[in-house]
């Protein structure tokens, strides 16, 4: 395969290779692009000798040599062609054009754009036009109205992913609008905020018969996203059909597609007007609505082909760090593997995805209580309402032995994610209370 307007080949990562120029050209191009290290100009595979070392060098160069910051806008990973290793660098079209080399600034020497199969210098007029259109109200530049923010939940999520946040994490994760001021991204990721994230459930095909209105917001956006995923997973039952040859399991909705849609709704939502994404469950469909139409410069055709223009690059970077996003531009193609383009509807201010239920399953299937849910755990679930302290739950169960309560009731319920702590970052807090999760509520209702 030869080079195209979106594909560039480089034989090897040498010191004199102007990698930044190629990346900047794709950042300034409306469709982004891909650079392969280890392929010659004629398309022949030469491979790389040390992909791990080269990948670290690439990330370091792009992080330090390009402005505005392109963190969250590129993805570097190793690939194999036969017995040879390659490096694939995927670059999204950036939302803060023009991008330029830090060394030369916003000049003809620093700014480039993809024209055909080449990366060409931009004229001063092009630079001025792009700068004039640059989004000035991006979340990263909006100063948070609250500055007394805590990030214990975010620290826990990074630790679970195998990372630790050092004292400079707010700068490294681009959570500062000014040297000493948190931005709106930081506010969304803080332990306590005013962002409401709701999952509504209806008993009819319209919005007139609301039976549940679950609130998963007012906390770190990562935590809210994980809780929405858990709730949708719970609402997605499996139907089993036994044939003479095999057992066939079918779910009401394709969970891979739903997961991509849910994450996309969080990452690409326009939070500047403080309108959060919305999730709605009907007997025949799930609807996911995010604020903000298509990003500027991205057509519907390009959207369906998987071109990525992250609206909130800082959020995209963090979701990638926590392995909640696989790679740039993979979300929509994954959704289209299971659902058609007709499931998407666009307006100037919203994007809605509507996923029809599988016709072979009755949506009201009740999840089965697994054998792991012991009678003691069921008793605990039945006794709980609202937020309760450990002593309050023990009193409701008429249990005086703390050790017995913890071992046979509370700890198993926590491990099964049927009960959760109100202060998970401080398990031993004197103010700790407990409440049912969506899974626990479901089991309580169906006992």
C-alpha positions as CSV (number, residue, x, y, z in Angstrom):
1,X,0.0,0.0,0.0
2,X,1.4,3.4,-1.0
3,X,1.3,6.7,1.0
4,X,-1.9,8.7,0.9
5,X,-3.2,12.0,2.3
6,X,-3.7,10.2,5.7
7,X,-0.8,7.7,5.7
8,X,2.9,8.5,5.9
9,X,5.8,6.0,5.9
10,X,9.2,6.4,7.7
11,X,11.9,3.8,7.4
12,X,13.4,4.4,10.9
13,X,13.3,6.8,13.8
14,X,16.6,8.7,13.3
15,X,17.7,11.9,14.9
16,X,17.4,13.8,11.7
17,X,13.8,12.6,11.1
18,X,11.5,15.6,11.4
19,X,8.7,13.6,13.1
20,X,7.3,16.7,14.7
21,X,6.7,18.2,11.2
22,X,4.7,15.2,10.1
23,X,2.6,15.1,13.3
24,X,1.9,18.8,13.2
25,X,0.7,18.5,9.6
26,X,-1.8,15.8,10.6
27,X,-2.9,17.8,13.7
28,X,-3.7,20.8,11.4
29,X,-5.3,18.6,8.8
30,X,-9.1,18.1,9.1
31,X,-8.9,14.3,9.0
32,X,-5.8,13.6,11.1
33,X,-3.6,10.7,9.9
34,X,-1.3,7.8,10.6
35,X,2.5,7.5,10.6
36,X,4.2,4.1,10.3
37,X,7.8,3.7,11.5
38,X,9.4,0.7,9.9
39,X,8.0,1.0,6.3
40,X,10.0,2.4,3.4
41,X,8.5,5.0,1.0
42,X,7.8,2.3,-1.6
43,X,5.7,0.4,1.0
44,X,8.2,-2.3,1.7
45,X,8.4,-3.4,5.4
46,X,11.8,-2.8,7.0
47,X,10.8,-3.1,10.6
48,X,12.3,-1.5,13.7
49,X,14.9,-3.0,16.0
50,X,13.7,-1.7,19.4
51,X,10.1,-0.7,19.3
52,X,9.8,-0.1,23.1
53,X,12.7,2.4,23.1
54,X,11.5,4.1,19.9
55,X,7.9,4.4,21.3
56,X,9.2,6.2,24.4
57,X,11.2,8.6,22.3
58,X,8.3,9.4,20.1
59,X,6.0,10.1,23.0
60,X,8.6,12.3,24.6
61,X,9.3,14.3,21.4
62,X,5.6,14.9,20.7
63,X,5.0,15.9,24.3
64,X,7.8,18.4,24.6
65,X,8.2,19.8,21.1
66,X,4.7,20.6,19.9
67,X,2.3,23.4,21.0
68,X,-0.5,23.7,21.9
69,X,-0.2,20.4,23.8
70,X,-1.2,17.4,21.7
71,X,-1.5,15.0,24.7
72,X,-4.6,13.0,24.2
73,X,-4.5,13.6,20.4
74,X,-2.0,10.8,19.5
75,X,-1.8,7.1,20.1
76,X,1.5,5.1,19.8
77,X,1.5,1.4,19.6
78,X,3.5,-1.6,18.2
79,X,2.3,-3.7,15.3
80,X,3.6,-6.8,13.5
81,X,3.9,-7.5,9.8
82,X,5.0,-11.0,9.4
83,X,8.1,-11.4,11.6
84,X,8.9,-7.7,11.7
85,X,7.8,-5.1,14.2
86,X,6.4,-1.7,13.3
87,X,5.3,1.4,15.2
88,X,2.0,3.0,14.4
89,X,1.4,6.6,15.4
90,X,-2.3,7.6,15.0
91,X,-2.9,11.4,15.1
92,X,-6.3,13.0,15.5
93,X,-7.3,16.3,13.9
94,X,-6.6,18.8,16.7
95,X,-9.3,21.2,18.1
96,X,-6.8,24.1,18.8
97,X,-5.3,24.7,15.4
98,X,-2.8,25.8,14.3
99,X,-0.3,23.5,16.0
100,X,3.4,24.4,15.7
101,X,6.9,23.5,16.7
102,X,7.7,25.0,20.1
103,X,11.1,26.1,18.8
104,X,9.7,28.3,15.9
105,X,6.3,29.3,17.3
106,X,3.3,30.2,15.2
107,X,5.3,30.9,12.0
108,X,5.9,29.5,8.6
109,X,8.8,27.5,10.0
110,X,6.7,26.1,12.8
111,X,3.3,25.4,11.2
112,X,2.6,22.6,8.6
113,X,-0.4,21.0,7.0
114,X,-1.0,17.9,5.0
115,X,-1.4,18.5,1.3
116,X,-1.7,15.3,-0.7
117,X,1.0,13.0,0.4
118,X,3.3,15.7,1.7
119,X,3.6,17.9,4.8
120,X,3.8,21.5,3.6
121,X,4.6,24.8,5.4
122,X,1.5,26.9,6.1
123,X,1.3,30.4,4.8
124,X,0.9,33.3,7.2
125,X,-2.7,33.8,6.0
126,X,-3.6,30.1,6.7
127,X,-2.1,30.4,10.2
128,X,-4.0,33.6,10.9
129,X,-7.3,32.1,9.7
130,X,-6.9,29.0,11.8
131,X,-5.9,31.0,14.9
132,X,-9.0,33.2,14.4
133,X,-11.2,30.1,14.4
134,X,-9.5,28.5,17.4
135,X,-11.9,27.5,20.1
136,X,-11.3,29.9,23.0
137,X,-13.8,28.4,25.4
138,X,-12.3,24.9,25.6
139,X,-12.7,23.3,29.0
140,X,-8.9,23.3,29.5
141,X,-9.0,27.2,29.4
142,X,-12.1,27.7,31.6
143,X,-11.1,28.5,35.2
144,X,-13.1,26.3,37.6
145,X,-15.5,28.4,39.8
146,X,-14.4,26.2,42.7
147,X,-10.7,25.9,43.6
148,X,-10.8,23.8,46.8
149,X,-10.8,20.6,44.8
150,X,-9.8,17.1,45.9
151,X,-8.8,14.2,43.7
152,X,-8.7,11.1,45.9
153,X,-11.1,9.2,43.6
154,X,-8.9,10.0,40.5
155,X,-5.8,8.8,42.4
156,X,-7.5,5.5,43.2
157,X,-8.5,4.9,39.6
158,X,-4.9,5.6,38.4
159,X,-3.5,3.2,41.1
160,X,-6.0,0.5,39.9
161,X,-4.6,1.0,36.4
162,X,-1.1,0.6,37.6
163,X,0.0,4.2,37.8
164,X,0.6,6.7,40.6
165,X,0.0,10.4,40.5
166,X,2.9,12.5,41.7
167,X,2.7,16.0,43.2
168,X,2.8,17.5,39.7
169,X,-0.1,15.5,38.3
170,X,-2.4,18.5,37.9
171,X,0.1,20.1,35.5
172,X,0.9,16.8,33.8
173,X,-2.8,16.0,33.2
174,X,-3.5,19.5,32.0
175,X,-5.8,20.3,34.9
176,X,-4.6,23.9,35.2
177,X,-6.0,26.9,33.3
178,X,-3.4,29.1,34.9
179,X,-0.3,28.2,36.9
180,X,-2.3,28.3,40.1
181,X,-5.9,27.9,39.0
182,X,-7.7,24.6,38.3
183,X,-9.6,24.4,35.0
184,X,-13.1,23.0,34.3
185,X,-11.6,19.6,33.5
186,X,-10.2,19.4,37.0
187,X,-13.6,20.4,38.4
188,X,-15.3,17.5,36.4
189,X,-12.7,15.0,37.8
190,X,-12.8,16.2,41.4
191,X,-14.3,14.2,44.2
192,X,-17.3,16.6,44.5
193,X,-18.9,18.7,41.8
194,X,-22.3,19.7,40.6
195,X,-22.5,17.7,37.4
196,X,-25.5,15.5,37.4
197,X,-25.3,12.2,35.5
198,X,-28.6,10.4,35.3
199,X,-29.8,7.0,34.0
200,X,-33.5,7.0,33.5
201,X,-35.7,3.9,33.0
202,X,-39.2,3.9,31.5
203,X,-41.9,1.2,31.5
204,X,-43.4,2.4,28.2
205,X,-42.0,3.4,24.8
206,X,-42.4,7.1,25.6
207,X,-41.0,9.3,28.4
208,X,-44.4,9.4,30.2
209,X,-43.9,6.4,32.5
210,X,-40.7,6.9,34.4
211,X,-39.9,4.0,36.9
212,X,-36.3,4.8,37.8
213,X,-34.2,7.9,37.8
214,X,-30.7,6.9,39.0
215,X,-28.2,9.6,39.9
216,X,-24.6,8.8,39.3
217,X,-23.1,12.3,39.2
218,X,-21.8,14.9,41.7
219,X,-18.5,12.9,41.8
220,X,-15.4,12.3,39.7
221,X,-16.5,11.9,36.1
222,X,-14.5,8.6,35.8
223,X,-16.5,7.2,38.7
224,X,-19.8,8.4,37.1
225,X,-18.9,6.7,33.8
226,X,-18.0,3.4,35.5
227,X,-21.3,3.4,37.4
228,X,-23.3,4.1,34.2
229,X,-21.5,1.2,32.6
230,X,-22.4,-1.1,35.6
231,X,-26.0,0.0,35.4
232,X,-26.3,-0.7,31.7
233,X,-24.6,-4.0,32.1
234,X,-27.2,-4.9,34.8
235,X,-30.1,-3.9,32.4
236,X,-28.7,-6.1,29.6
237,X,-30.0,-9.6,30.3
238,X,-29.0,-12.8,28.4
239,X,-31.4,-15.1,26.7
240,X,-30.2,-18.7,26.3
241,X,-31.5,-21.1,23.6
242,X,-30.4,-24.7,23.6
243,X,-30.2,-26.4,20.3
244,X,-29.2,-30.0,19.4
245,X,-25.7,-28.8,18.5
246,X,-25.0,-25.9,20.8
247,X,-26.0,-23.4,23.5
248,X,-26.8,-20.0,22.0
249,X,-26.5,-16.9,24.4
250,X,-27.9,-13.6,23.1
251,X,-28.0,-10.3,24.9
252,X,-30.6,-7.6,24.6
253,X,-28.0,-5.2,23.4
254,X,-24.4,-5.5,22.1
255,X,-22.3,-4.6,25.1
256,X,-19.2,-3.7,23.2
257,X,-21.1,-1.2,21.1
258,X,-22.9,0.2,24.2
259,X,-19.6,0.6,26.1
260,X,-18.1,2.6,23.2
261,X,-21.2,4.8,22.9
262,X,-21.3,5.5,26.7
263,X,-17.6,6.4,26.8
264,X,-17.9,8.5,23.7
265,X,-20.8,10.4,25.3
266,X,-18.6,11.3,28.3
267,X,-15.4,12.1,26.4
268,X,-17.0,14.1,23.5
269,X,-19.8,15.9,25.5
270,X,-19.8,19.7,25.4
271,X,-19.7,20.6,29.0
272,X,-19.2,24.3,28.4
273,X,-23.0,24.9,28.8
274,X,-23.0,22.6,31.8
275,X,-25.3,20.1,30.0
276,X,-24.2,16.5,30.9
277,X,-24.8,13.4,28.7
278,X,-28.1,11.6,29.3
279,X,-28.8,7.9,29.3
280,X,-32.3,6.5,28.9
281,X,-33.6,2.9,29.0
282,X,-36.8,1.9,27.2
283,X,-38.3,-1.6,26.8
284,X,-37.4,-1.5,23.1
285,X,-34.2,0.7,23.0
286,X,-31.5,2.5,24.8
287,X,-31.0,6.2,24.0
288,X,-27.7,8.1,24.7
289,X,-27.7,11.8,24.2
290,X,-24.6,14.0,24.4
291,X,-24.5,17.8,24.2
292,X,-22.8,19.4,21.2
293,X,-23.1,18.6,17.6
294,X,-20.2,17.4,15.4
295,X,-16.9,19.2,16.1
296,X,-16.1,22.0,13.7
297,X,-14.5,20.6,10.5
298,X,-15.8,17.1,10.9
299,X,-18.5,15.9,8.4
300,X,-21.0,13.1,9.1
301,X,-19.2,11.0,6.4
302,X,-15.8,11.5,8.2
303,X,-17.5,10.7,11.5
304,X,-18.8,7.4,10.3
305,X,-15.4,6.5,8.8
306,X,-13.8,6.9,12.2
307,X,-11.9,10.2,11.9
308,X,-11.4,11.5,15.4
309,X,-11.6,15.1,16.5
310,X,-11.7,14.9,20.3
311,X,-13.8,17.7,21.8
312,X,-12.1,17.4,25.2
313,X,-8.6,16.2,24.6
314,X,-7.7,16.3,28.3
315,X,-10.6,13.9,29.1
316,X,-9.6,11.7,26.2
317,X,-6.0,11.4,27.5
318,X,-7.2,10.4,31.0
319,X,-9.8,7.9,29.8
320,X,-6.9,6.4,27.6
321,X,-4.6,6.3,30.7
322,X,-7.2,4.3,32.6
323,X,-7.7,2.0,29.6
324,X,-11.4,3.0,29.2
325,X,-10.6,4.1,25.6
326,X,-8.6,1.7,23.4
327,X,-7.4,3.9,20.5
328,X,-8.3,7.1,18.7
329,X,-11.1,6.7,16.2
330,X,-12.1,3.1,17.2
331,X,-15.4,3.9,18.9
332,X,-17.8,4.6,16.0
333,X,-16.5,1.8,13.8
334,X,-17.0,-0.6,16.7
335,X,-20.6,0.6,17.1
336,X,-21.2,0.2,13.4
337,X,-20.2,-3.4,13.5
338,X,-23.4,-4.1,15.4
339,X,-25.7,-1.2,14.6
340,X,-26.4,0.8,11.4
341,X,-25.9,4.5,10.7
342,X,-29.6,5.1,11.2
343,X,-29.1,4.7,14.9
344,X,-27.3,8.1,14.9
345,X,-29.1,11.4,14.7
346,X,-27.4,14.8,14.6
347,X,-28.5,18.3,15.3
348,X,-26.6,21.6,15.8
349,X,-26.5,21.1,19.6
350,X,-26.9,17.4,20.3
351,X,-25.9,13.9,19.1
352,X,-28.2,11.1,19.9
353,X,-27.6,7.3,19.6
354,X,-30.6,5.0,19.7
355,X,-29.9,1.2,20.0
356,X,-32.8,-1.1,19.4
357,X,-33.3,-4.2,21.6
358,X,-32.7,-7.6,20.1
359,X,-36.2,-8.8,19.1
360,X,-35.6,-12.3,20.3
361,X,-35.4,-11.4,24.0
362,X,-38.1,-10.1,26.3
363,X,-36.7,-6.8,27.8
364,X,-38.3,-7.4,31.2
365,X,-36.1,-10.5,31.9
366,X,-35.1,-10.4,35.6
367,X,-31.4,-11.0,36.4
368,X,-30.8,-14.2,38.3
369,X,-29.4,-14.1,41.8
370,X,-26.1,-15.9,41.6
371,X,-25.2,-18.7,44.1
372,X,-22.6,-16.4,45.6
373,X,-25.3,-14.2,47.1
374,X,-25.7,-15.9,50.5
375,X,-28.8,-15.7,52.7
376,X,-26.8,-13.3,55.0
377,X,-26.1,-10.9,52.1
378,X,-29.7,-11.1,51.0
379,X,-30.8,-10.2,54.5
380,X,-28.4,-7.2,54.5
381,X,-29.8,-6.0,51.2
382,X,-33.4,-6.3,52.4
383,X,-32.6,-4.3,55.5
384,X,-31.0,-1.3,53.7
385,X,-32.6,1.9,52.6
386,X,-30.7,5.1,51.8
387,X,-27.3,5.6,53.4
388,X,-26.6,3.8,56.7
389,X,-23.7,3.5,59.1
390,X,-22.3,0.1,60.0
391,X,-24.0,0.3,63.4
392,X,-27.3,1.2,61.9
393,X,-27.2,-1.8,59.6
394,X,-26.3,-4.1,62.5
395,X,-29.2,-2.8,64.5
396,X,-31.6,-3.4,61.6
397,X,-30.3,-7.0,61.5
398,X,-30.3,-7.4,65.3
399,X,-26.6,-8.4,65.2
400,X,-24.3,-7.5,68.0
401,X,-21.1,-9.3,66.9
402,X,-19.1,-6.8,64.7
403,X,-16.8,-9.6,63.5
404,X,-19.6,-11.8,62.4
405,X,-21.3,-8.9,60.7
406,X,-18.2,-7.9,58.7
407,X,-17.2,-11.4,57.7
408,X,-20.5,-12.8,56.7
409,X,-22.6,-9.8,55.7
410,X,-20.8,-6.6,54.8
411,X,-17.6,-7.7,53.2
412,X,-19.2,-10.3,50.9
413,X,-21.8,-7.6,49.8
414,X,-19.0,-5.1,49.1
415,X,-17.0,-7.7,47.1
416,X,-20.1,-8.5,45.0
417,X,-20.6,-4.8,44.3
418,X,-24.1,-5.0,45.8
419,X,-23.2,-2.4,48.5
420,X,-20.8,0.5,48.2
421,X,-19.1,2.9,50.6
422,X,-20.0,6.6,50.5
423,X,-16.3,7.5,51.1
424,X,-14.5,4.7,49.2
425,X,-11.2,6.6,49.3
426,X,-11.2,6.4,53.1
427,X,-12.6,2.9,54.1
428,X,-12.0,3.5,57.8
429,X,-13.5,7.0,58.0
430,X,-15.6,7.6,61.1
431,X,-18.1,9.2,58.7
432,X,-18.3,6.1,56.5
433,X,-21.8,5.0,55.4
434,X,-23.1,2.4,53.1
435,X,-25.7,2.2,50.4
436,X,-27.0,-0.2,47.8
437,X,-25.6,-0.1,44.3
438,X,-27.8,-0.4,41.2
439,X,-27.2,-4.2,41.3
440,X,-28.1,-4.4,45.0
441,X,-31.3,-2.3,44.4
442,X,-32.3,-4.7,41.6
443,X,-31.9,-7.7,43.7
444,X,-33.8,-6.1,46.6
445,X,-36.7,-5.3,44.2
446,X,-36.9,-8.8,42.8
447,X,-36.6,-10.8,46.0
